[in-house]
Amino acid sequence: MANISLSLNGLQTMQEQLNAAPSLTLKFYPFGIILHKTHEDGGQSEYAVSPTQIHESFAGTLDFQSGLLNENSLYIGRQSNSSLVIEYRSPQITALFLETVEQALIVPLPGLLLARTIRQTRPEYAVYAVKERPTNLDCALFHAPLPNTNPNGICWGNVSRASDKGLASNRLDEEWQLLLGSLFTAHNVHDQSKQYPKDIRQQFIALEATKSLEYPLADLKPIEYTLTKLIQAQLI
């Protein structure tokens, strides 16, 4: 059996894809296993396969890539022993808790992307800013204007991690809440703002002082990554 590759097209939702008829199924009988395949021309074929063949195929490369999805779920992919989920958070007013400020700052944040990669059982995260919701995989990424973050990951400190139930899902609701509801410290506060290159926290203090409703997108600092490069880097 060849390696199995699945790909979802364009902006179709996962539910639409799951409602489609499968092109490949395995039927387990007392006498053995039959693989049933539906061809693009409508033809069908069946042939016997062994448990060893099935094991070798799934132990090799199981490649699943959703393409861009709708709503918050932006991308879901799996390759070999790695799984990747990317979610989009629209620009919105957010309460941020800073270590040096007594009360939460009520400030606007730009659109954000949160990526979770699980290799074996260990989750890894990275967060990026975008100027608009990505409409293609060549979308440019920017430094997330958040302390404790950099393009290579998130410093969680003593923040609790997502539950087993959360990690088993293709949603990042728990992770968003843990990230944005945590206390941000003085770690990794530089190079995230053009106006305040030494400390992104100064930008938030200024935004709250002026009661700004939108994050200044011109202040975002670009990185060399695109969404395509992010996916390629994580699914290895």
trRosetta pair geometry for C-beta under 8 A, 3 or more apart (Angstrom, degrees):
i j d omega theta_ij theta_ji phi_ij phi_ji
1 4 8.0 -6 153 -52 112 90
1 35 7.5 163 -101 -78 122 164
1 49 6.2 33 -54 -135 122 134
1 53 4.8 107 0 168 108 106
1 54 7.0 47 21 -83 156 42
1 56 7.3 143 54 77 98 98
1 57 4.5 -40 99 -67 121 134
2 57 7.3 59 90 -123 24 110
3 57 6.3 172 -108 -153 39 77
3 60 5.3 -104 -101 104 100 128
3 61 4.6 13 -151 65 137 95
3 62 7.5 -147 -169 -79 86 38
3 63 7.0 50 151 3 115 105
4 24 7.5 -147 -131 82 115 160
4 57 6.0 69 -19 166 100 113
4 58 7.4 0 19 -87 126 64
4 61 8.0 -170 47 99 57 66
4 62 5.7 3 67 -125 102 71
4 63 7.2 -178 97 35 56 70
5 61 7.9 6 -76 120 84 104
5 63 4.5 -8 -118 70 78 111
5 64 7.8 180 -159 -74 44 43
6 63 7.0 174 30 97 61 61
6 64 4.5 2 64 -114 108 78
6 65 7.5 166 92 27 65 54
7 64 7.7 -176 -76 -153 42 44
7 65 5.3 -4 -115 66 80 88
7 66 7.8 177 -157 -101 50 11
7 67 6.7 74 180 -32 85 103
8 12 6.0 -130 174 69 104 108
8 14 7.4 -56 -108 -101 167 58
8 17 5.0 -49 -119 -91 117 153
8 65 7.4 -141 26 106 75 51
8 66 4.5 -7 42 -152 125 54
8 67 5.1 -130 88 26 77 103
8 69 7.7 30 102 -83 140 90
9 12 5.8 49 74 8 74 122
9 67 6.0 25 -151 20 14 163
10 67 5.9 9 -4 138 11 146
10 68 6.9 -37 179 59 36 89
11 67 7.6 -106 -63 125 34 110
11 68 5.6 -26 -91 100 71 96
11 69 6.8 116 -150 -147 54 19
11 70 5.8 84 175 -66 90 81
12 16 4.8 -109 -178 77 102 135
12 17 5.9 111 122 -51 122 93
12 67 7.9 52 37 76 82 124
12 69 7.7 -52 82 -124 42 66
12 70 7.9 -70 151 -23 12 106
13 16 4.8 102 59 3 80 101
13 17 7.2 -148 97 -2 46 86
13 69 6.4 77 -121 -161 49 93
13 70 5.1 -42 -84 24 89 122
13 71 7.9 37 -111 9 108 106
14 17 5.7 -60 -153 39 36 111
14 18 6.1 32 153 -19 71 108
14 66 7.0 -39 -84 -134 90 129
14 69 6.6 3 -36 -132 86 134
14 73 7.2 -26 -17 104 122 152
14 76 7.2 31 -85 23 126 145
14 170 7.7 116 -79 95 168 155
15 18 5.7 -55 -142 39 32 108
15 19 6.3 33 156 -22 65 106
16 19 5.9 -58 -151 33 29 111
16 20 7.2 41 148 -34 60 97
17 20 5.7 -42 -162 10 39 117
21 38 7.1 -7 127 46 115 167
22 25 5.3 96 102 -60 135 95
22 38 7.6 127 106 20 55 122
23 37 6.8 18 155 -157 72 67
23 38 5.0 -116 -143 61 58 93
24 35 7.1 -15 -165 -172 89 96
24 36 7.4 155 -155 84 41 57
24 37 5.4 -2 -107 -108 76 75
24 38 7.5 -131 -60 25 43 74
25 35 7.6 159 85 -157 44 51
25 36 4.8 -12 63 60 92 104
26 33 6.0 -10 -172 -173 102 108
26 34 7.4 150 -160 79 52 46
26 35 5.8 -26 -103 -102 70 65
26 36 7.6 -176 -85 19 20 79
26 49 7.5 -73 -126 52 103 130
26 54 7.1 58 -117 -110 152 131
27 33 7.0 153 79 -160 50 56
27 34 4.5 -16 61 62 104 96
27 35 7.8 -170 21 -78 77 19
27 36 6.1 53 -14 -17 112 114
28 33 5.5 -19 -106 -107 63 83
29 32 6.0 4 65 56 97 49
29 33 7.2 178 26 -86 74 31
29 34 6.6 36 -3 -5 115 104
32 48 5.6 4 135 -145 139 113
32 50 8.0 -54 -156 -101 105 53
33 48 6.8 108 77 -158 58 67
33 49 5.3 -58 99 68 108 79
33 50 7.1 137 45 -114 116 14
33 51 6.8 123 -4 -63 143 64
33 54 7.0 -46 126 -38 164 136
34 46 5.3 9 178 -174 111 111
34 47 7.2 165 -151 86 71 17
34 48 6.0 -48 -100 -96 63 55
34 49 7.5 125 -129 16 16 81
35 46 6.7 165 82 -149 50 59
35 47 5.9 -16 55 63 96 67
35 48 7.6 124 12 -143 82 8
35 49 4.8 53 -25 -13 115 126
36 44 6.9 -4 -174 -172 88 107
36 45 7.7 170 -151 88 48 41
36 46 5.0 -15 -101 -99 69 94
37 44 6.8 163 87 -153 51 60
37 45 5.3 -12 60 61 99 85
37 46 7.4 173 19 -81 71 43
38 42 7.5 -28 -174 -149 92 28
38 43 7.7 158 -158 88 52 40
38 44 5.3 -24 -104 -100 63 86
39 42 6.8 -27 77 45 81 21
39 43 4.4 -1 43 65 125 86
39 44 6.9 -151 7 -76 84 33
39 45 7.1 51 -34 0 109 100
49 53 4.8 -112 -173 74 98 137
49 54 6.1 104 131 -49 124 89
50 53 4.8 103 56 2 78 99
50 54 7.3 -143 97 -2 45 85
51 54 5.6 -55 -150 38 37 112
51 55 6.2 38 154 -21 69 106
52 55 5.7 -54 -147 36 31 112
52 56 6.3 29 156 -19 65 107
53 56 5.9 -56 -146 36 29 109
53 57 6.4 28 156 -20 63 107
54 57 5.9 -58 -151 34 29 110
54 58 6.4 9 162 -2 66 110
55 58 6.4 -68 -145 47 27 96
55 59 5.6 20 162 -16 67 118
56 59 5.9 -59 -133 43 25 108
56 60 6.3 30 160 -28 61 107
57 60 6.0 -59 -155 27 26 110
57 62 7.9 82 142 -76 73 86
58 62 5.7 19 -142 -60 62 123
60 80 7.5 -76 149 -106 37 81
61 79 6.3 -10 -158 -165 89 78
61 80 5.4 -40 -114 -67 63 79
62 78 6.2 -19 108 121 96 110
62 79 7.1 -174 79 -132 53 31
62 80 6.9 145 35 -74 69 22
63 78 7.2 180 -142 92 24 65
63 79 5.0 23 -110 -108 72 85
64 76 7.4 -29 124 123 106 87
64 77 6.1 172 94 -151 67 47
64 78 4.3 22 45 44 105 95
64 79 7.5 -154 30 -61 58 58
65 75 7.9 -18 -164 -168 75 96
65 76 8.0 167 -148 92 34 53
65 77 4.6 12 -108 -115 68 102
65 79 8.0 16 -58 -54 93 102
65 231 7.7 70 -134 -178 117 137
66 69 5.6 -12 141 -53 132 109
66 75 5.8 171 59 -153 110 51
66 76 4.4 64 -21 51 137 80
66 77 6.5 -118 4 -65 81 66
67 75 7.5 -131 112 -119 13 82
67 137 8.0 -92 -144 -51 60 118
68 74 6.4 -37 -142 -172 71 69
68 75 6.6 -42 -103 -77 45 85
68 134 6.6 -141 -118 110 127 101
68 135 7.1 84 178 -159 172 28
68 136 7.1 -91 -33 -105 145 25
68 137 7.0 -145 -49 -58 102 78
69 73 4.8 -31 94 107 141 89
69 74 6.0 172 46 -155 89 15
69 75 6.6 -179 5 -72 99 33
69 76 7.0 36 -29 0 142 93
70 73 7.3 30 71 62 50 85
72 87 5.1 11 158 -161 90 101
72 88 5.7 -152 -149 60 50 71
72 89 7.1 30 -138 -82 101 51
72 171 7.9 50 98 -138 124 86
73 76 6.7 -4 178 -40 113 105
73 85 7.5 -59 -141 -164 90 96
73 87 5.9 -43 -103 -106 42 82
73 170 6.7 42 -129 136 133 102
73 171 7.1 -74 -79 -100 108 67
74 86 4.6 -62 72 106 110 94
74 87 5.9 157 5 -121 94 22
74 88 4.7 98 -57 -26 121 99
74 113 6.8 -46 25 -130 161 102
74 134 6.5 68 -155 50 128 117
75 84 7.0 -19 118 120 103 103
75 85 7.3 163 89 -155 64 34
75 86 4.1 18 49 44 101 112
75 227 7.6 157 -34 -180 152 116
75 231 6.7 -92 157 -93 154 120
76 83 8.0 -13 -170 -175 77 91
76 84 7.2 162 -154 90 35 65
76 85 5.6 3 -108 -108 74 72
76 86 7.8 -146 -64 26 41 69
76 170 5.4 0 -110 -154 134 127
77 83 7.2 168 92 -157 52 50
77 84 4.5 -2 59 56 95 106
77 231 6.3 83 8 -155 160 107
77 235 5.5 -58 123 -79 130 139
78 82 7.0 171 -151 93 52 55
78 83 4.7 -13 -104 -107 87 77
78 84 7.3 -169 -74 21 42 71
78 235 7.7 160 -164 -128 10 114
79 82 5.5 -7 65 61 76 98
79 235 4.4 79 26 -178 130 107
79 236 7.7 4 92 -75 131 21
81 119 6.0 66 117 -156 96 68
81 120 5.9 16 162 -63 125 56
82 117 6.2 -14 -166 -169 102 99
82 118 7.1 157 -153 80 52 50
82 119 5.1 -16 -100 -94 83 80
82 234 6.9 172 167 148 134 70
82 235 5.3 169 100 -134 131 53
82 236 6.9 48 -8 50 163 29
83 117 7.2 161 81 -152 47 50
83 118 4.9 -4 54 53 96 99
84 115 6.6 -15 -164 -167 95 97
84 116 7.2 160 -150 84 47 51
84 117 5.2 -10 -100 -101 79 78
84 231 6.6 139 120 -135 162 71
84 234 4.9 100 -102 119 132 130
84 235 5.5 -79 -16 -65 136 93
85 115 7.3 162 85 -152 48 50
85 116 4.9 -4 57 55 95 98
85 170 5.5 180 -110 -157 130 65
85 171 7.7 -112 178 -57 149 8
85 172 6.1 171 118 -50 123 106
86 113 5.8 -2 -173 -173 103 105
86 114 7.1 165 -151 82 54 44
86 115 4.7 -13 -101 -100 85 80
86 116 7.9 -174 -76 22 42 62
86 227 7.7 120 159 -150 169 102
86 230 7.6 87 -94 120 142 132
86 231 7.7 -74 -26 -83 141 89
87 113 7.1 160 80 -152 41 56
87 114 5.3 -11 57 57 91 93
87 171 7.4 62 -80 -154 141 51
87 172 4.5 -143 5 33 142 126
87 176 7.3 -79 93 -56 141 119
88 111 6.5 -10 -169 -174 95 105
88 112 7.4 151 -157 82 48 47
88 113 5.9 -25 -99 -98 63 72
88 130 7.5 -47 -131 38 102 139
88 133 5.6 67 -180 -130 156 91
88 134 7.1 -149 -87 20 133 90
89 92 7.4 -91 159 20 92 112
89 109 7.7 0 114 105 119 127
89 111 6.7 166 84 -156 57 55
89 112 4.5 -4 54 58 107 95
89 113 7.7 -167 18 -75 77 26
89 114 6.9 47 -15 -10 112 105
89 176 6.4 141 -78 -129 135 130
90 111 5.8 -31 -139 -108 35 88
90 133 7.1 -27 -100 -66 82 110
91 108 6.6 21 179 -179 97 101
91 109 6.5 -163 -142 92 60 57
91 110 5.4 -36 -101 -150 100 34
91 111 5.1 -56 -47 -51 78 67
91 214 6.7 26 161 -138 140 78
91 215 6.5 -138 -143 21 113 104
92 108 7.2 -156 120 -142 17 70
92 109 6.5 -7 60 51 56 90
93 106 6.2 18 178 176 108 86
93 107 7.1 177 -148 98 68 19
93 108 5.5 -47 -92 -90 60 63
93 109 7.9 140 -118 10 15 75
93 213 7.1 -51 -70 -145 110 61
94 106 7.7 177 86 -149 29 50
94 107 6.4 -31 62 70 75 67
94 108 7.4 95 15 -137 81 20
94 109 4.9 7 12 -9 132 119
94 180 6.0 -78 -170 -170 133 130
95 104 4.1 26 -177 154 100 140
95 105 7.2 151 -154 73 52 40
95 106 5.6 -23 -95 -96 71 68
96 104 6.2 150 67 -163 32 84
96 105 5.0 -22 61 60 92 94
96 107 6.0 -28 11 35 117 113
96 180 7.2 -80 -100 -164 73 77
96 184 6.5 -10 179 5 102 131
96 204 6.1 -69 64 -154 145 151
97 101 7.8 -157 -163 72 44 98
97 104 5.1 -48 -80 -102 70 86
97 105 8.0 175 -82 17 24 74
97 181 7.5 37 8 -175 122 38
97 182 7.0 -138 60 114 116 30
97 183 4.8 -69 116 -106 117 60
97 184 6.5 146 86 11 61 78
98 101 4.3 53 68 22 107 107
98 105 6.4 25 -4 -4 114 117
98 147 7.4 100 -122 9 88 144
98 183 7.5 106 -143 -165 8 69
98 184 5.3 -34 -108 68 59 100
98 201 5.6 108 -136 -137 143 120
98 204 7.1 161 -51 85 138 144
99 183 5.8 87 -76 163 74 104
99 184 6.5 -116 -18 93 84 50
99 185 4.7 47 -30 -115 144 55
99 186 6.4 -85 56 -31 137 77
100 186 7.3 70 -37 -68 115 100
100 201 6.9 74 42 164 124 157
101 104 7.8 107 108 -106 116 15
101 105 6.2 26 110 -43 163 101
101 201 8.0 -173 -23 -173 117 119
101 205 7.5 -172 -81 -91 137 99
105 204 5.1 92 116 155 157 112
105 205 6.8 -94 -114 -86 145 48
105 207 7.8 86 163 74 122 97
105 208 4.7 -110 -161 -52 96 147
106 208 6.0 109 57 -120 61 105
107 204 4.8 -85 -53 -148 170 85
107 207 4.5 76 -139 99 108 128
107 208 5.3 -72 -75 -60 93 86
107 212 7.2 25 -148 65 73 99
107 215 7.7 68 154 -85 93 91
108 207 6.4 -125 33 179 81 136
108 212 5.8 -95 12 114 118 93
108 213 5.9 83 -60 161 136 25
108 214 5.2 -140 152 -130 169 13
108 215 4.5 -149 111 -43 101 72
109 112 6.4 -17 147 -33 121 118
109 145 7.3 -168 -139 65 79 105
109 215 5.8 18 -158 -44 16 139
110 129 4.8 54 81 -157 127 113
110 130 7.2 -174 139 61 110 41
110 131 7.1 -43 -171 -104 129 41
110 142 7.8 -7 93 71 153 133
110 145 7.0 88 15 17 108 116
110 215 4.3 -101 -53 73 77 141
110 217 6.1 113 -113 -99 129 78
110 220 6.4 -10 -10 -72 169 129
111 129 6.8 110 79 -165 59 64
111 130 4.7 -54 98 69 113 86
111 131 7.0 35 39 126 116 3
111 132 6.5 98 13 -125 156 12
111 133 6.2 -139 -148 -68 153 59
112 127 6.0 -5 -175 -173 113 102
112 128 7.0 151 -158 80 63 41
112 129 5.9 -42 -101 -102 65 56
112 130 7.3 161 -102 17 15 82
112 144 6.1 55 -131 -124 104 110
113 127 6.8 165 84 -154 54 53
113 128 4.7 -9 56 60 103 93
113 129 7.7 -167 15 -82 80 9
113 130 5.9 66 -25 -20 107 116
113 134 7.7 32 -79 -16 131 122
113 141 7.0 -75 38 -122 136 108
113 227 7.8 -145 -128 -106 170 98
114 125 6.8 -17 -171 -161 89 104
114 126 7.8 165 -153 85 48 42
114 127 5.1 -14 -103 -104 70 87
114 172 5.4 -178 97 142 127 158
114 175 6.1 163 157 115 145 123
114 176 6.3 -150 -3 -81 162 81
114 179 7.1 -159 -113 1 136 162
115 125 6.7 150 82 -154 58 53
115 126 4.9 -7 56 58 108 86
115 127 7.4 -170 19 -79 73 39
115 128 7.6 28 -8 3 109 103
115 230 6.4 -143 -72 169 162 124
115 234 6.4 -123 163 -76 133 159
116 123 5.6 -20 -167 -161 102 110
116 124 7.3 148 -156 74 52 43
116 125 5.5 -17 -100 -98 68 79
116 172 5.9 172 -13 -101 129 116
116 175 6.3 -147 -68 -56 130 170
117 123 7.1 141 77 -156 43 56
117 124 4.8 -20 64 61 95 96
117 125 7.7 -173 22 -75 72 33
117 234 4.5 -144 -85 -164 136 110
117 235 7.8 -144 -127 -66 115 51
118 121 7.0 -17 -174 -149 105 20
118 122 6.9 162 -148 77 65 35
118 123 5.0 -31 -91 -94 83 67
118 124 7.6 171 -83 17 35 70
118 167 6.8 111 -91 -171 142 101
119 122 6.1 -20 64 60 75 88
119 124 7.3 10 8 1 99 115
123 161 7.1 150 55 -169 125 125
123 162 6.9 6 36 40 168 116
123 167 5.9 -123 -52 -124 133 113
124 153 6.5 -67 -175 -117 94 111
125 153 6.4 92 78 -152 59 72
125 154 4.7 -26 94 19 110 122
125 156 7.9 83 43 -57 130 112
125 175 6.6 -179 -111 -161 140 133
125 179 7.8 -149 155 -80 153 125
126 149 7.8 116 -155 -162 55 100
126 151 6.6 29 -163 -180 124 39
126 152 6.7 -106 -107 156 120 13
126 153 5.4 -71 -87 -95 81 37
126 154 6.6 -173 -103 -26 33 86
126 230 7.6 -149 85 -148 137 113
127 144 4.4 18 116 -47 95 164
127 146 6.6 -7 97 40 138 139
127 149 5.3 -51 55 -148 109 146
127 154 6.1 58 -1 -72 104 115
127 179 6.9 127 -62 -162 149 154
128 141 4.3 -26 179 -165 146 113
128 142 6.4 126 -180 58 86 45
128 143 7.4 -85 -138 -125 66 13
128 144 5.5 -126 -121 -50 16 93
128 151 7.0 45 -92 -120 97 75
128 223 7.4 -101 -132 30 113 132
128 225 7.3 -104 -109 84 150 132
128 230 7.5 -94 -14 -92 152 149
129 141 7.3 121 63 -172 48 64
129 142 4.2 -48 75 78 98 102
129 143 6.4 5 19 86 111 35
129 144 4.9 149 -36 -102 85 50
129 145 6.2 38 -57 -6 145 80
129 220 5.3 -137 103 -134 140 129
130 133 7.1 93 106 -99 136 22
130 134 6.2 -80 -154 -49 159 85
130 139 6.2 6 -135 160 126 125
130 140 7.6 141 -131 84 78 60
130 141 6.5 -50 -82 -116 82 56
130 142 6.7 162 -84 20 31 95
131 140 7.6 18 9 74 108 102
131 142 7.2 79 -41 -10 82 135
131 217 5.0 79 -128 -160 95 131
131 220 6.9 -150 -73 39 89 154
132 135 7.8 -13 115 -17 111 98
134 137 7.4 61 169 -91 131 30
134 139 3.7 -85 -120 -37 104 162
134 227 5.6 65 -132 -51 158 155
135 139 7.2 126 34 -73 51 114
136 139 6.2 152 72 -42 61 82
136 227 7.9 164 112 49 49 134
137 226 7.2 82 146 140 62 108
137 227 4.9 -128 -159 92 55 111
137 228 4.4 84 147 -68 104 87
137 231 7.1 -42 -154 6 118 140
138 226 5.3 -28 -157 -174 45 144
138 227 7.0 -64 -24 40 5 94
138 228 6.1 -1 -86 -12 51 121
139 226 6.3 138 70 -165 42 83
139 227 4.6 41 51 -15 95 121
140 222 6.2 -33 170 -136 121 111
140 226 6.0 -52 -97 -108 42 77
141 151 7.8 111 122 -126 126 108
141 222 7.6 112 88 -153 46 67
141 223 5.6 -34 97 55 92 104
141 225 4.6 -23 49 91 130 99
141 226 6.5 168 -4 -121 94 23
141 227 6.7 134 -50 -60 107 60
141 230 6.7 87 -36 -46 155 130
142 220 4.0 21 170 165 157 119
142 221 6.1 135 -166 72 93 40
142 222 5.3 -63 -105 -101 79 44
142 223 6.4 149 -130 3 26 83
143 150 7.6 -32 -138 -141 99 51
143 151 6.7 -79 -104 -56 71 92
143 191 6.7 -162 -107 128 167 78
143 192 4.6 -142 133 -126 131 70
143 220 6.8 177 52 -168 74 75
143 221 4.6 8 19 68 122 98
143 222 7.8 -137 -7 -92 79 1
143 223 6.0 115 -54 -43 70 107
144 149 5.1 -31 72 111 121 148
144 192 7.1 -33 87 -145 42 121
145 192 5.0 140 -118 153 55 112
145 193 6.0 68 -125 -70 109 92
145 200 5.2 178 -166 -159 77 131
145 203 6.5 -70 -172 81 130 149
145 215 7.1 175 41 -161 148 138
145 219 7.5 40 -86 112 142 109
145 220 6.9 -101 -43 -106 110 75
146 149 4.7 42 84 17 100 131
146 179 7.9 20 172 167 160 105
146 184 6.8 -128 -177 -114 79 140
146 192 7.3 -136 31 -167 35 157
146 200 7.1 -86 -45 113 5 153
147 184 4.0 113 60 177 119 115
147 185 6.3 -164 142 64 133 42
147 186 7.0 -68 -153 -117 137 15
147 187 6.5 104 173 67 96 57
147 188 6.1 131 -167 83 55 76
147 189 4.8 -10 -111 -89 94 85
147 200 6.2 -166 -61 63 71 115
147 201 6.3 17 -53 -59 123 98
148 154 6.5 42 134 -166 90 71
148 155 4.4 -119 -164 61 83 96
148 156 7.7 109 167 -76 127 22
148 157 7.1 -62 -136 -22 136 108
148 184 5.6 -139 0 -141 117 79
148 185 6.1 83 -66 41 111 81
148 187 5.2 60 -95 79 66 101
148 188 5.4 122 -98 55 13 115
149 153 7.6 -141 -146 111 62 37
149 154 5.1 -19 -107 -110 84 73
149 155 7.2 -140 -72 17 38 77
149 188 6.0 -176 46 121 28 139
149 192 7.9 82 76 -99 92 141
150 153 6.6 12 62 50 80 55
150 188 5.3 -114 -45 -147 97 134
151 223 5.1 135 -89 -133 145 163
151 225 6.5 166 -161 -4 129 134
154 179 6.8 -62 -155 -118 155 110
155 187 5.5 -65 76 114 158 141
155 188 6.2 153 7 6 128 132
156 159 4.5 -111 -179 51 87 107
156 161 7.1 31 175 -81 164 81
156 178 7.8 3 -139 145 110 118
156 182 7.7 -125 -153 -114 65 172
157 182 7.7 152 50 173 116 137
157 185 6.8 108 -66 -4 150 133
157 187 7.9 159 -64 26 111 145
159 178 5.7 119 164 177 121 101
159 179 7.9 86 156 -90 163 39
159 182 4.7 -29 -102 -113 133 141
160 178 6.5 -119 76 -128 75 123
161 178 7.4 66 -132 -164 25 168
162 166 3.8 -114 177 93 110 135
162 167 5.3 138 103 -53 116 81
162 174 4.3 111 -126 105 97 132
162 175 5.4 -37 -63 -65 126 80
162 178 6.7 -123 -67 -7 72 148
163 166 4.6 101 53 5 75 101
163 167 7.0 -142 96 -3 41 87
163 174 6.4 -132 17 -129 84 165
164 167 5.7 -56 -145 39 32 110
164 168 6.2 32 155 -22 65 108
165 168 5.8 -59 -149 34 29 111
165 169 6.8 25 154 -22 62 107
166 169 6.0 -61 -154 29 33 109
166 171 7.6 -91 -150 83 71 83
166 172 8.0 73 -179 -131 103 35
166 173 7.3 -125 -131 62 107 80
166 174 3.9 -38 -124 17 151 147
166 175 7.1 154 162 -33 132 80
172 175 4.4 -51 -172 45 88 118
172 176 5.7 96 124 -29 90 92
173 176 6.0 -56 -151 33 28 110
173 177 6.6 22 156 -14 63 109
174 177 5.9 -63 -154 39 31 109
174 178 6.2 27 154 -17 68 110
175 178 5.7 -54 -142 39 32 110
175 179 6.0 31 159 -20 66 108
176 179 5.9 -58 -145 38 26 109
176 180 6.1 -5 171 8 66 113
177 180 6.8 -67 -132 50 21 88
177 181 5.2 1 175 -1 62 130
178 181 6.4 -62 -119 49 15 100
178 182 6.2 30 167 -44 56 110
179 182 6.4 -62 -160 10 18 113
184 201 7.6 176 112 -90 125 107
186 189 5.8 -58 -164 -15 52 135
186 201 7.9 -55 -110 -16 65 144
188 192 7.9 76 155 -38 79 128
189 192 7.1 -91 -176 20 36 124
189 198 7.7 21 111 142 95 47
189 199 4.8 13 136 -135 122 62
189 200 5.2 -140 -167 24 72 84
189 201 5.8 -27 -151 -12 131 97
190 197 6.4 35 -164 155 78 62
190 198 5.5 -23 -114 -148 97 33
190 199 6.6 -24 -82 -67 66 43
190 200 7.6 -153 -79 -22 17 84
191 197 6.1 27 -86 -164 41 83
191 221 6.4 -120 169 87 65 169
192 200 4.2 -20 76 -71 122 131
192 221 6.2 -144 -150 25 25 123
193 196 4.3 11 94 58 138 76
193 197 6.1 -141 78 -77 69 39
193 200 4.9 145 -18 -109 118 75
193 202 7.8 -150 69 65 158 90
193 203 4.9 -160 -115 -47 158 141
193 219 5.4 -7 -152 167 80 107
193 221 6.8 -111 -67 -24 10 109
194 197 6.7 4 -143 -66 22 91
194 218 7.4 -71 40 134 143 70
194 219 5.1 -144 35 -149 96 56
194 220 7.7 0 -13 52 103 16
194 221 6.0 154 -54 -73 78 88
195 203 6.3 112 74 -97 112 102
195 216 7.7 45 -12 77 138 144
195 219 5.3 -41 -2 -128 106 114
196 199 5.7 -65 161 70 110 60
196 200 6.2 138 95 -105 114 31
196 201 7.9 -121 137 54 146 42
196 202 4.2 -172 -141 72 149 113
196 203 4.7 -148 27 -48 135 88
196 206 7.8 179 -44 3 136 133
198 202 7.8 37 74 7 83 136
199 202 4.9 82 94 -10 100 104
200 203 5.4 -41 -168 23 56 117
200 204 7.1 51 142 -15 73 98
201 204 5.7 -53 -156 35 44 110
201 205 6.5 46 148 -20 70 102
202 205 5.6 -50 -147 36 36 114
202 206 6.4 36 153 -18 66 106
203 206 5.8 -58 -151 38 30 110
203 207 6.2 31 152 -21 66 107
203 219 6.8 139 -133 159 138 152
204 207 5.5 -50 -141 35 34 113
204 208 6.4 30 160 -15 65 103
205 208 6.2 -57 -150 37 28 106
205 209 6.4 31 152 -23 62 109
206 209 5.6 -55 -147 34 32 115
206 210 6.5 10 161 -2 66 109
207 210 6.4 -68 -148 47 27 96
207 212 4.4 -77 -157 38 79 126
207 215 7.2 -16 -118 -109 149 65
208 211 7.2 28 -171 -78 37 41
208 212 7.7 -72 -61 26 22 86
212 215 7.5 98 128 -86 128 34
212 216 7.8 -54 -169 -37 152 86
214 217 8.0 -38 154 -27 107 87
215 219 7.4 -109 164 51 84 118
216 219 4.3 70 95 -6 105 114
217 220 5.7 -28 -167 0 52 116
224 229 7.6 -61 123 96 76 168
225 229 4.8 -144 -145 83 70 121
225 230 5.3 70 180 -58 126 87
225 233 7.7 -62 -123 0 117 142
226 229 4.9 96 48 8 71 100
226 230 7.1 -127 96 -6 39 88
227 230 5.5 -51 -149 33 35 116
227 231 6.5 34 154 -18 66 103
228 231 5.9 -57 -153 35 30 109
228 232 6.3 25 154 -15 66 109
229 232 5.6 -54 -143 40 33 111
229 233 6.1 34 157 -22 66 108
230 233 5.9 -59 -147 36 27 109
230 234 6.3 14 160 -12 64 112
231 234 6.1 -65 -146 40 27 103
231 235 6.0 -1 169 4 68 115
232 235 6.6 -65 -130 49 23 92
232 236 7.4 45 163 -52 55 102
233 236 6.8 -51 -173 -9 28 120
